[in-house]
Amino acid sequence: MRLISRAVLVCCVLLVVASAALAQKRSVPPVRIEGTYDNLHVGPPESGDLEGMRVMLIDGGGGIYAIVQEAAGGVELPQPTMAEVVVRGNAITFTLKFPNQDEPETFSGKVSASGLTLRRGTAVQMAKPKPQPGQAAVFLKRRKC
């Protein structure tokens, strides 16, 4: 009888240890929102134009801010534009107006350990549950600082 009770006790201890180890393995550490994300590249060799986007998410003044540069041709980086970011878990949203544009644009995305998946559109498009035309997602790789 003692052997059976010891075996049951050992099984219970192993079960507790195994479940604690599994719980630790499943808990994913929170992803850090702050960072630099980009997909900047030089276009076709014959043009030499800079294309892509850089988004820097920084902490300051009690909130998170986005500093955004969007290159659509040309040889130098464009003027940066800044906006306050709304953060919910690993999801972000911000609205900004690029220089030389009439209407502000709204961006929404998800931050991961590898980068930022970002969608753009107007505030009306973003309010709709399904992606609208012009809302293609773009992946910006996280860069080491």
DSSP file (Angstrom, degrees, kcal/mol; ACC not computed):
  #  RESIDUE AA STRUCTURE BP1 BP2  ACC     N-H-->O    O-->H-N    N-H-->O    O-->H-N    TCO  KAPPA ALPHA  PHI   PSI    X-CA   Y-CA   Z-CA
    1    1 A M     >        0   0    0      0, 0.0     4,-2.1     0, 0.0     5,-0.2   0.000 360.0 360.0 360.0 -37.1    0.0    0.0    0.0
    2    2 A R  H  >  +     0   0    0      1,-0.2     4,-2.2     2,-0.2     5,-0.2   0.883 360.0  54.6 -63.4 -37.2    2.9    2.4    0.8
    3    3 A L  H  > S+     0   0    0      1,-0.2     4,-2.1     2,-0.2    -1,-0.2   0.894 108.1  48.3 -64.4 -40.2    4.3    1.8   -2.7
    4    4 A I  H  > S+     0   0    0      2,-0.2     4,-2.4     1,-0.2    -1,-0.2   0.916 111.3  49.1 -67.1 -43.6    1.0    2.8   -4.4
    5    5 A S  H  X S+     0   0    0     -4,-2.1     4,-2.2     1,-0.2    -2,-0.2   0.876 111.9  49.4 -66.4 -35.8    0.6    6.0   -2.3
    6    6 A R  H  X S+     0   0    0     -4,-2.2     4,-2.7     2,-0.2    -1,-0.2   0.904 110.7  50.3 -66.6 -40.5    4.3    7.0   -3.1
    7    7 A A  H  X S+     0   0    0     -4,-2.1     4,-2.3     2,-0.2    -2,-0.2   0.904 111.3  48.1 -63.9 -41.1    3.7    6.3   -6.8
    8    8 A V  H  X S+     0   0    0     -4,-2.4     4,-2.1     2,-0.2    -1,-0.2   0.908 112.0  50.0 -64.6 -42.2    0.5    8.5   -6.7
    9    9 A L  H  X S+     0   0    0     -4,-2.2     4,-2.3     2,-0.2    -2,-0.2   0.916 111.0  48.5 -62.9 -44.9    2.4   11.2   -4.9
   10   10 A V  H  X S+     0   0    0     -4,-2.7     4,-2.6     1,-0.2    -1,-0.2   0.913 111.0  51.0 -62.7 -42.9    5.2   11.2   -7.4
   11   11 A C  H  X S+     0   0    0     -4,-2.3     4,-2.2     1,-0.2    -1,-0.2   0.893 110.1  49.9 -61.7 -40.2    2.7   11.3  -10.3
   12   12 A C  H  X S+     0   0    0     -4,-2.1     4,-2.2     2,-0.2    -2,-0.2   0.919 111.4  48.2 -64.8 -43.6    1.0   14.3   -8.7
   13   13 A V  H  X S+     0   0    0     -4,-2.3     4,-2.5     1,-0.2     5,-0.2   0.927 112.4  49.0 -63.2 -44.7    4.3   16.2   -8.3
   14   14 A L  H  X S+     0   0    0     -4,-2.6     4,-2.6     1,-0.2    -1,-0.2   0.884 109.9  52.2 -62.5 -38.3    5.3   15.4  -11.9
   15   15 A L  H  X S+     0   0    0     -4,-2.2     4,-2.3     2,-0.2    -1,-0.2   0.907 110.5  47.3 -64.1 -42.8    1.9   16.6  -13.1
   16   16 A V  H  X S+     0   0    0     -4,-2.2     4,-2.1     2,-0.2    -2,-0.2   0.927 114.3  46.7 -64.6 -45.4    2.2   19.9  -11.2
   17   17 A V  H  X S+     0   0    0     -4,-2.5     4,-2.2     1,-0.2    -2,-0.2   0.911 113.2  49.1 -64.2 -42.9    5.8   20.5  -12.5
   18   18 A A  H  X S+     0   0    0     -4,-2.6     4,-2.2     1,-0.2    -1,-0.2   0.906 111.2  48.7 -65.3 -41.8    4.9   19.6  -16.1
   19   19 A S  H  X S+     0   0    0     -4,-2.3     4,-2.1     2,-0.2    -1,-0.2   0.878 111.4  50.3 -68.0 -35.6    1.9   21.9  -16.1
   20   20 A A  H  X S+     0   0    0     -4,-2.1     4,-2.0     2,-0.2    -1,-0.2   0.903 110.6  49.8 -66.2 -40.4    3.9   24.8  -14.7
   21   21 A A  H  X S+     0   0    0     -4,-2.2     4,-1.9     1,-0.2    -2,-0.2   0.900 111.7  48.3 -65.2 -40.3    6.6   24.3  -17.3
   22   22 A L  H  X S+     0   0    0     -4,-2.2     4,-2.0     2,-0.2    -1,-0.2   0.889 109.1  53.2 -66.5 -39.0    4.0   24.3  -20.1
   23   23 A A  H  X S+     0   0    0     -4,-2.1     4,-1.4     1,-0.2    -2,-0.2   0.899 110.1  47.9 -63.6 -40.2    2.4   27.5  -18.7
   24   24 A Q  H  < S+     0   0    0     -4,-2.0    -1,-0.2     1,-0.2    -2,-0.2   0.887 110.9  51.5 -65.9 -39.0    5.8   29.2  -18.8
   25   25 A K  H  < S+     0   0    0     -4,-1.9    -2,-0.2     1,-0.2    -1,-0.2   0.856 110.2  49.0 -67.3 -35.3    6.5   28.1  -22.3
   26   26 A R  H  < S+     0   0    0     -4,-2.0     2,-0.7    -5,-0.1    -1,-0.2   0.784  87.4  92.8 -77.3 -28.6    3.1   29.3  -23.6
   27   27 A S     <  -     0   0    0     -4,-1.4    -4,-0.0    -5,-0.2    -1,-0.0  -0.560  67.1-155.7 -74.0 113.6    3.3   32.8  -22.1
   28   28 A V        -     0   0    0     -2,-0.7     3,-0.1     1,-0.1    -2,-0.1  -0.740  19.9-115.7 -90.0 130.8    4.9   35.0  -24.8
   29   29 A P        -     0   0    0      0, 0.0    -1,-0.1     0, 0.0     0, 0.0  -0.351  42.9 -92.8 -63.5 147.4    6.7   38.1  -23.6
   30   30 A P        -     0   0    0      0, 0.0     2,-0.3     0, 0.0    60,-0.0  -0.289  40.6-114.4 -62.7 144.6    5.0   41.3  -24.7
   31   31 A V        -     0   0    0     80,-0.1     2,-0.5    -3,-0.1    80,-0.1  -0.620  27.3-118.6 -80.6 136.0    6.3   42.7  -28.0
   32   32 A R        -     0   0    0     -2,-0.3    -1,-0.1     1,-0.2    80,-0.1  -0.634  20.0-160.6 -76.3 124.6    8.1   46.1  -27.6
   33   33 A I        +     0   0    0     -2,-0.5    24,-0.2    56,-0.1    -1,-0.2   0.904  66.0  85.9 -73.8 -43.3    6.2   48.7  -29.6
   34   34 A E        +     0   0    0     22,-0.1     2,-0.3     2,-0.0    24,-0.2  -0.289  62.4  90.8 -63.4 142.0    9.1   51.2  -29.8
   35   35 A G  E    S-A   57   0A   0     22,-2.0    22,-2.9     2,-0.1     2,-0.5  -0.919  72.2 -78.1 159.0 178.8   11.5   50.7  -32.6
   36   36 A T  E     -AB  56 143A   0    107,-0.7   107,-3.4    -2,-0.3     2,-0.4  -0.945  40.1-178.7-112.6 130.0   12.5   51.5  -36.2
   37   37 A Y  E     +AB  55 142A   0     18,-2.8    18,-3.3    -2,-0.5     2,-0.3  -0.986  12.7 150.6-128.6 133.8   10.7   49.7  -39.1
   38   38 A D  E     -AB  54 141A   0    103,-2.1   103,-1.5    -2,-0.4    16,-0.2  -0.998  40.0-166.9-158.7 164.2   11.4   50.1  -42.8
   39   39 A N        +     0   0    0     14,-2.0    15,-0.1    -2,-0.3    12,-0.1  -0.084  40.7 155.5-136.6  30.9   11.4   48.7  -46.2
   40   40 A L        +     0   0    0     13,-0.3     2,-0.3    12,-0.2    12,-0.2  -0.358  12.2 155.8 -64.3 138.2   13.5   51.4  -47.9
   41   41 A H  E     -C   51   0A   0     10,-2.5    10,-3.0    -2,-0.1     2,-0.4  -0.981  46.7 -99.4-156.9 160.7   15.3   50.3  -51.0
   42   42 A V  E     -C   50   0A   0     -2,-0.3     8,-0.2     8,-0.2     7,-0.1  -0.751  42.8-133.8 -86.4 131.6   16.8   51.7  -54.2
   43   43 A G        -     0   0    0      6,-3.9    -1,-0.1    -2,-0.4     5,-0.1   0.311  57.5 -24.4 -67.9-158.7   14.5   51.2  -57.2
   44   44 A P    >>  -     0   0    0      0, 0.0     4,-2.5     0, 0.0     3,-1.6  -0.163  67.3-115.5 -53.3 144.2   15.5   49.9  -60.6
   45   45 A P  T 34 S+     0   0    0      0, 0.0    -2,-0.1     0, 0.0     0, 0.0   0.824 113.6  57.8 -54.4 -34.8   19.2   50.5  -61.4
   46   46 A E  T 34 S+     0   0    0      1,-0.2    -3,-0.0     2,-0.1     0, 0.0   0.776 115.0  36.5 -70.2 -22.8   18.4   52.8  -64.3
   47   47 A S  T <4 S-     0   0    0     -3,-1.6    -1,-0.2     2,-0.1     3,-0.1   0.878  78.4-161.6 -94.1 -44.3   16.4   55.2  -62.0
   48   48 A G     <  +     0   0    0     -4,-2.5     2,-0.2     1,-0.2    -2,-0.1   0.639  36.7 153.4  70.4  13.2   18.4   55.0  -58.7
   49   49 A D        -     0   0    0     -5,-0.4    -6,-3.9    -7,-0.1     2,-0.4  -0.467  47.0-120.5 -78.8 147.3   15.3   56.4  -56.9
   50   50 A L  E     +C   42   0A   0     24,-3.1    23,-2.3    -8,-0.2     2,-0.3  -0.733  37.2 179.0 -86.2 131.6   14.7   55.7  -53.2
   51   51 A E  E     +CD  41  72A   0    -10,-3.0   -10,-2.5    -2,-0.4     2,-0.2  -0.942  29.3  46.4-133.2 153.8   11.4   53.9  -52.6
   52   52 A G  E    S- D   0  71A   0     19,-1.8    19,-2.7    -2,-0.3     2,-0.3  -0.709  70.3 -77.5 117.7-165.8    9.6   52.6  -49.5
   53   53 A M  E     - D   0  70A   0     -2,-0.2   -14,-2.0    17,-0.2     2,-0.4  -0.983  20.0-159.2-141.5 146.9    8.7   53.7  -46.0
   54   54 A R  E     -AD  38  69A   0     15,-2.7    15,-2.5    -2,-0.3     2,-0.5  -0.999  10.7-174.1-126.0 129.7   10.4   54.2  -42.6
   55   55 A V  E     -AD  37  68A   0    -18,-3.3   -18,-2.8    -2,-0.4     2,-0.6  -0.989   3.6-168.6-124.8 122.7    8.4   54.3  -39.4
   56   56 A M  E     -AD  36  67A   0     11,-2.6    11,-2.4    -2,-0.5     2,-0.6  -0.958   5.8-160.9-110.4 120.0   10.0   55.1  -36.1
   57   57 A L  E     +AD  35  66A   0    -22,-2.9   -22,-2.0    -2,-0.6     2,-0.3  -0.899  18.8 176.9-101.9 118.3    7.9   54.5  -33.0
   58   58 A I  E     - D   0  65A   0      7,-2.8     7,-3.1    -2,-0.6     2,-0.4  -0.887  27.7-127.6-125.5 153.7    9.2   56.4  -30.0
   59   59 A D  E     + D   0  64A   0     -2,-0.3     2,-0.3     5,-0.2     5,-0.2  -0.828  47.8 130.7 -97.2 132.5    8.1   56.9  -26.4
   60   60 A G  E >   + D   0  63A   0      3,-2.9     3,-1.4    -2,-0.4    -2,-0.1  -0.868  53.8  19.1-178.4 146.4    7.8   60.4  -25.2
   61   61 A G  T 3  S-     0   0    0      1,-0.3     3,-0.1    -2,-0.3    -2,-0.0   0.772 127.5 -55.1  62.4  27.4    5.6   62.9  -23.4
   62   62 A G  T 3  S+     0   0    0      1,-0.3     2,-0.3     0, 0.0    -1,-0.3   0.599 124.1  62.8  83.5  10.9    3.5   60.2  -21.9
   63   63 A G  E <  S-D   60   0A   0     -3,-1.4    -3,-2.9    23,-0.0     2,-0.4  -0.890  83.7 -95.9-150.9-178.7    2.6   58.6  -25.2
   64   64 A I  E     -DE  59  85A   0     21,-0.6    21,-3.0    -2,-0.3     2,-0.3  -0.904  36.8-164.9-107.1 136.4    4.0   56.8  -28.3
   65   65 A Y  E     -DE  58  84A   0     -7,-3.1    -7,-2.8    -2,-0.4     2,-0.5  -0.928  11.2-141.9-123.6 147.1    4.7   58.8  -31.4
   66   66 A A  E     -DE  57  83A   0     17,-3.1    17,-2.0    -2,-0.3     2,-0.6  -0.921   6.7-165.4-107.4 130.7    5.3   57.8  -35.0
   67   67 A I  E     -DE  56  82A   0    -11,-2.4   -11,-2.6    -2,-0.5     2,-0.4  -0.979  21.5-168.8-111.7 117.5    7.9   59.6  -37.2
   68   68 A V  E     -DE  55  81A   0     13,-3.3    13,-2.3    -2,-0.6     2,-0.4  -0.898  19.0-178.1-119.4 134.7    7.2   58.6  -40.7
   69   69 A Q  E     -D   54   0A   0    -15,-2.5   -15,-2.7    -2,-0.4     2,-0.5  -0.999   7.4-169.5-126.3 128.7    9.2   59.0  -44.0
   70   70 A E  E     -D   53   0A   0     -2,-0.4     2,-0.5     9,-0.3   -17,-0.2  -0.966   4.5-161.5-122.8 117.8    7.8   57.8  -47.2
   71   71 A A  E     +D   52   0A   0    -19,-2.7   -19,-1.8    -2,-0.5     3,-0.1  -0.854  18.5 167.0-100.1 124.7   10.0   57.8  -50.3
   72   72 A A  E    S-D   51   0A   0      1,-0.6   -21,-0.2    -2,-0.5     2,-0.1  -0.204  70.0 -40.6-126.9  41.1    8.4   57.6  -53.7
   73   73 A G  S    S+     0   0    0    -23,-2.3    -1,-0.6     1,-0.2     3,-0.1  -0.342  89.1  94.3 115.8 160.4   11.3   58.4  -55.9
   74   74 A G  S    S-     0   0    0     -2,-0.1   -24,-3.1     1,-0.1    -1,-0.2  -0.321  74.3 -94.7 103.9 167.9   14.1   60.9  -55.6
   75   75 A V  S    S+     0   0    0    -26,-0.2     2,-0.3    -2,-0.1    -1,-0.1   0.556  97.1  54.9-101.9  -8.4   17.6   60.5  -54.3
   76   76 A E  S    S-     0   0    0     -3,-0.1   -26,-0.1   -26,-0.1    -3,-0.1  -0.868  90.9 -92.3-124.4 160.9   17.2   61.7  -50.8
   77   77 A L        -     0   0    0     -2,-0.3    -2,-0.1     1,-0.1    -6,-0.1  -0.414  47.5-117.7 -66.4 140.3   15.0   60.8  -47.9
   78   78 A P        -     0   0    0      0, 0.0    -1,-0.1     0, 0.0    -7,-0.1  -0.242  40.3 -75.7 -75.2 168.0   11.8   62.9  -47.7
   79   79 A Q        -     0   0    0      1,-0.1    -9,-0.3    -9,-0.1     2,-0.1  -0.383  54.4-117.5 -60.7 134.5   10.9   65.2  -44.8
   80   80 A P        -     0   0    0      0, 0.0     2,-0.4     0, 0.0   -11,-0.2  -0.443  23.3-155.3 -76.3 152.4    9.6   63.3  -41.8
   81   81 A T  E     -E   68   0A   0    -13,-2.3   -13,-3.3    -2,-0.1     2,-0.3  -0.977   7.8-148.9-126.3 140.7    6.1   63.7  -40.5
   82   82 A M  E     +E   67   0A   0     -2,-0.4     2,-0.3   -15,-0.2    15,-0.2  -0.863  18.5 168.2-117.3 146.4    5.1   63.0  -36.9
   83   83 A A  E     -E   66   0A   0    -17,-2.0   -17,-3.1    -2,-0.3     2,-0.3  -0.989  37.4-107.1-149.0 151.9    1.8   61.8  -35.3
   84   84 A E  E     -E   65   0A   0     -2,-0.3    11,-0.5    11,-0.2     2,-0.4  -0.624  38.1-138.4 -79.1 142.0    0.6   60.5  -32.0
   85   85 A V  E     -E   64   0A   0    -21,-3.0   -21,-0.6    -2,-0.3     2,-0.6  -0.847   4.0-144.3-108.8 136.2   -0.1   56.7  -31.9
   86   86 A V  E     -F   93   0A   0      7,-3.1     7,-1.6    -2,-0.4     2,-0.5  -0.885  23.5-162.2 -94.5 124.6   -3.0   54.9  -30.3
   87   87 A V  E     +F   92   0A   0     -2,-0.6     2,-0.4     5,-0.2     5,-0.2  -0.932  20.2 172.2-115.9 129.8   -1.7   51.6  -28.9
   88   88 A R  E >  S-F   91   0A   0      3,-2.9     3,-2.2    -2,-0.5     2,-0.5  -0.867  71.7 -55.8-132.5  98.9   -3.9   48.6  -28.0
   89   89 A G  T 3  S-     0   0    0     -2,-0.4   -56,-0.1     1,-0.3    21,-0.0  -0.565 120.9 -22.2  67.3-119.8   -1.8   45.6  -27.2
   90   90 A N  T 3  S+     0   0    0     -2,-0.5    21,-3.0    -3,-0.1     2,-0.4   0.274 119.6  99.7-104.5  10.6    0.3   45.1  -30.2
   91   91 A A  E <   -FG  88 110A   0     -3,-2.2    -3,-2.9    19,-0.2     2,-0.3  -0.794  52.6-171.1 -97.2 138.6   -2.1   47.0  -32.5
   92   92 A I  E     -FG  87 109A   0     17,-2.6    17,-2.4    -2,-0.4     2,-0.3  -0.918  10.5-175.7-128.0 155.0   -1.4   50.6  -33.5
   93   93 A T  E     +FG  86 108A   0     -7,-1.6    -7,-3.1    -2,-0.3     2,-0.3  -0.983  11.0 161.5-146.0 138.2   -3.3   53.4  -35.2
   94   94 A F  E     - G   0 107A   0     13,-2.4    13,-3.4    -2,-0.3     2,-0.4  -0.988  23.1-146.9-153.8 155.3   -2.2   56.9  -36.2
   95   95 A T  E     + G   0 106A   0    -11,-0.5     2,-0.3    -2,-0.3   -11,-0.2  -0.984  25.7 162.7-124.4 132.5   -3.3   59.6  -38.6
   96   96 A L  E     - G   0 105A   0      9,-2.5     9,-3.2    -2,-0.4     2,-0.6  -0.975  32.8-132.1-146.4 161.6   -0.9   62.0  -40.3
   97   97 A K        -     0   0    0     -2,-0.3   -15,-0.1     7,-0.3     3,-0.1  -0.961  23.7-143.6-117.5 115.3   -0.8   64.5  -43.2
   98   98 A F    >   -     0   0    0     -2,-0.6     3,-1.4     5,-0.3   -29,-0.0  -0.424  35.0 -91.0 -71.5 150.6    2.2   64.2  -45.4
   99   99 A P  T 3  S+     0   0    0      0, 0.0    -1,-0.1     0, 0.0     3,-0.1  -0.330 113.3  21.5 -58.1 145.2    3.7   67.4  -46.8
  100  100 A N  T 3  S+     0   0    0      1,-0.2     2,-0.4    -3,-0.1    -2,-0.1   0.677 100.5 112.2  67.2  20.8    2.2   68.4  -50.2
  101  101 A Q    <   -     0   0    0     -3,-1.4    -1,-0.2     1,-0.1    -4,-0.0  -0.959  56.4-153.1-120.5 144.2   -1.0   66.3  -49.6
  102  102 A D  S    S+     0   0    0     -2,-0.4    -1,-0.1    -3,-0.1    -2,-0.1   0.881  77.6  48.7 -80.7 -39.9   -4.4   67.7  -49.1
  103  103 A E  S    S-     0   0    0      1,-0.0    -5,-0.3    -7,-0.0     2,-0.1  -0.809  81.1-121.8-108.2 140.6   -6.0   64.9  -47.0
  104  104 A P        -     0   0    0      0, 0.0     2,-0.4     0, 0.0    -7,-0.3  -0.417  26.7-139.1 -71.1 156.2   -4.6   63.2  -43.9
  105  105 A E  E     -G   96   0A   0     -9,-3.2    -9,-2.5    17,-0.1     2,-0.4  -0.914   3.8-140.2-117.6 145.7   -4.1   59.4  -44.0
  106  106 A T  E     -GH  95 121A   0     15,-3.6    15,-1.8    -2,-0.4     2,-0.4  -0.892  16.1-165.3-106.1 134.5   -4.9   56.9  -41.3
  107  107 A F  E     -GH  94 120A   0    -13,-3.4   -13,-2.4    -2,-0.4     2,-0.3  -0.941   7.2-179.6-118.0 139.3   -2.5   54.0  -40.7
  108  108 A S  E     +GH  93 119A   0     11,-2.3    11,-3.3    -2,-0.4     2,-0.3  -0.988  15.8 146.0-134.8 148.1   -3.3   50.9  -38.7
  109  109 A G  E     -GH  92 118A   0    -17,-2.4   -17,-2.6    -2,-0.3     2,-0.4  -0.973  40.5-110.4-165.8 177.9   -1.0   47.9  -38.1
  110  110 A K  E     -GH  91 117A   0      7,-1.9     7,-2.4    -2,-0.3     2,-0.4  -0.990  25.0-143.7-126.3 132.3    0.3   45.1  -35.9
  111  111 A V  E     + H   0 116A   0    -21,-3.0     2,-0.3    -2,-0.4     5,-0.2  -0.792  24.0 171.7 -96.2 135.6    3.7   45.1  -34.3
  112  112 A S        -     0   0    0      3,-3.2     3,-0.1    -2,-0.4    30,-0.0  -0.792  50.3 -95.7-130.6 176.6    5.6   41.8  -34.0
  113  113 A A  S    S+     0   0    0     -2,-0.3     3,-0.1     1,-0.2    -2,-0.0   0.787 125.3  43.6 -64.8 -26.1    9.1   40.8  -33.0
  114  114 A S  S    S-     0   0    0      1,-0.2    28,-2.5    27,-0.1     2,-0.3   0.696 124.5 -62.1 -94.6 -20.3   10.1   40.8  -36.6
  115  115 A G  E     - I   0 141A   0     26,-0.3    -3,-3.2    -3,-0.1     2,-0.4  -0.985  55.5 -62.0 171.0-160.3    8.4   43.9  -37.8
  116  116 A L  E     -HI 111 140A   0     24,-2.8    24,-3.0    -2,-0.3     2,-0.6  -0.988  26.2-155.2-127.6 122.8    5.3   46.0  -38.5
  117  117 A T  E     -HI 110 139A   0     -7,-2.4    -7,-1.9    -2,-0.4     2,-0.4  -0.899  27.4-171.5 -97.4 119.2    2.5   45.1  -40.8
  118  118 A L  E     -HI 109 138A   0     20,-2.9    20,-2.5    -2,-0.6     2,-0.3  -0.915  17.7-169.2-124.1 137.2    0.9   48.4  -41.8
  119  119 A R  E     -H  108   0A   0    -11,-3.3   -11,-2.3    -2,-0.4     2,-0.3  -0.925  11.2-157.6-118.6 147.6   -2.3   49.3  -43.7
  120  120 A R  E     +H  107   0A   0     16,-0.4     2,-0.3    -2,-0.3   -13,-0.2  -0.896  29.2 115.9-123.9 156.2   -3.2   52.8  -44.9
  121  121 A G  E     -H  106   0A   0    -15,-1.8   -15,-3.6    -2,-0.3     2,-0.1  -0.966  60.7 -62.2 173.2-175.0   -6.5   54.5  -45.9
  122  122 A T     >  -     0   0    0     -2,-0.3     4,-2.3   -17,-0.2     5,-0.2  -0.436  52.7-104.0 -84.5 167.8   -8.8   57.2  -44.9
  123  123 A A  H  > S+     0   0    0      1,-0.2     4,-1.2   -19,-0.2    -1,-0.1   0.863 123.3  53.1 -60.4 -35.6  -10.6   57.3  -41.6
  124  124 A V  H  > S+     0   0    0      2,-0.2     4,-0.7     1,-0.2     3,-0.3   0.916 109.0  48.3 -66.7 -43.5  -13.8   56.2  -43.3
  125  125 A Q  H >4 S+     0   0    0      1,-0.2     3,-1.0     2,-0.2    -2,-0.2   0.907 110.0  52.2 -62.9 -41.2  -12.1   53.2  -44.9
  126  126 A M  H 3< S+     0   0    0     -4,-2.3    -1,-0.2     1,-0.2    -2,-0.2   0.768 101.5  61.2 -68.4 -25.4  -10.4   52.2  -41.6
  127  127 A A  H 3< S+     0   0    0     -4,-1.2    -1,-0.2    -3,-0.3    -2,-0.2   0.727  87.6  88.1 -74.4 -20.3  -13.8   52.2  -39.8
  128  128 A K  S << S-     0   0    0     -3,-1.0     4,-0.1    -4,-0.7     0, 0.0  -0.565  79.9-133.5 -80.0 143.1  -15.2   49.5  -42.1
  129  129 A P  S    S+     0   0    0      0, 0.0    -1,-0.1     0, 0.0    -4,-0.0   0.813  85.9  61.9 -68.5 -30.7  -14.5   45.9  -40.9
  130  130 A K  S    S-     0   0    0      1,-0.1    -2,-0.1    -5,-0.0    -3,-0.0  -0.741  97.2 -99.0 -98.8 144.6  -13.3   44.5  -44.3
  131  131 A P        -     0   0    0      0, 0.0    -1,-0.1     0, 0.0     3,-0.1  -0.329  41.2-148.9 -58.8 139.4  -10.2   45.8  -46.1
  132  132 A Q    >   -     0   0    0      1,-0.1     3,-1.7    -4,-0.1    -7,-0.0  -0.605  32.4 -73.7-104.3 165.9  -11.0   48.3  -48.8
  133  133 A P  T 3  S+     0   0    0      0, 0.0    -1,-0.1     0, 0.0    -8,-0.0  -0.324 122.2  31.8 -56.7 141.9   -9.2   49.1  -52.1
  134  134 A G  T 3  S+     0   0    0    -13,-0.1   -14,-0.2    -3,-0.1     0, 0.0   0.473  92.8 101.6  86.6   2.0   -6.0   51.0  -51.5
  135  135 A Q    <   +     0   0    0     -3,-1.7   -14,-0.1   -16,-0.1     2,-0.0  -0.061  43.7 153.8-108.6  31.9   -5.6   49.2  -48.1
  136  136 A A        -     0   0    0    -17,-0.1   -16,-0.4     1,-0.1     2,-0.2  -0.367  46.1-118.2 -61.8 136.7   -2.9   46.7  -49.1
  137  137 A A        -     0   0    0    -18,-0.1     2,-0.4   -20,-0.0   -18,-0.2  -0.527  26.8-162.3 -78.0 143.4   -0.8   45.7  -46.2
  138  138 A V  E     - I   0 118A   0    -20,-2.5   -20,-2.9    -2,-0.2     2,-0.5  -0.981  11.8-137.0-125.4 139.4    2.9   46.4  -46.3
  139  139 A F  E     - I   0 117A   0     -2,-0.4     2,-0.5   -22,-0.2   -22,-0.2  -0.858  14.0-166.4-100.9 126.9    5.5   44.7  -44.1
  140  140 A L  E     - I   0 116A   0    -24,-3.0   -24,-2.8    -2,-0.5  -101,-0.2  -0.959  21.4-130.1-111.9 119.7    8.2   46.9  -42.6
  141  141 A K  E     -BI  38 115A   0   -103,-1.5  -103,-2.1    -2,-0.5     2,-0.3  -0.424  22.0-113.0 -72.8 139.4   11.1   45.0  -41.1
  142  142 A R  E     -B   37   0A   0    -28,-2.5     2,-0.3  -105,-0.2  -105,-0.2  -0.568  34.3-152.3 -71.2 130.4   12.2   45.8  -37.5
  143  143 A R  E     -B   36   0A   0   -107,-3.4  -107,-0.7    -2,-0.3     2,-0.3  -0.815  15.6-114.7-106.0 145.7   15.7   47.3  -37.6
  144  144 A K              0   0    0     -2,-0.3  -109,-0.0     1,-0.1    -1,-0.0  -0.573 360.0 360.0 -76.4 139.8   18.3   47.2  -34.8
  145  145 A C              0   0    0     -2,-0.3    -1,-0.1  -109,-0.0  -110,-0.0   0.418 360.0 360.0 -99.0 360.0   19.1   50.5  -33.3
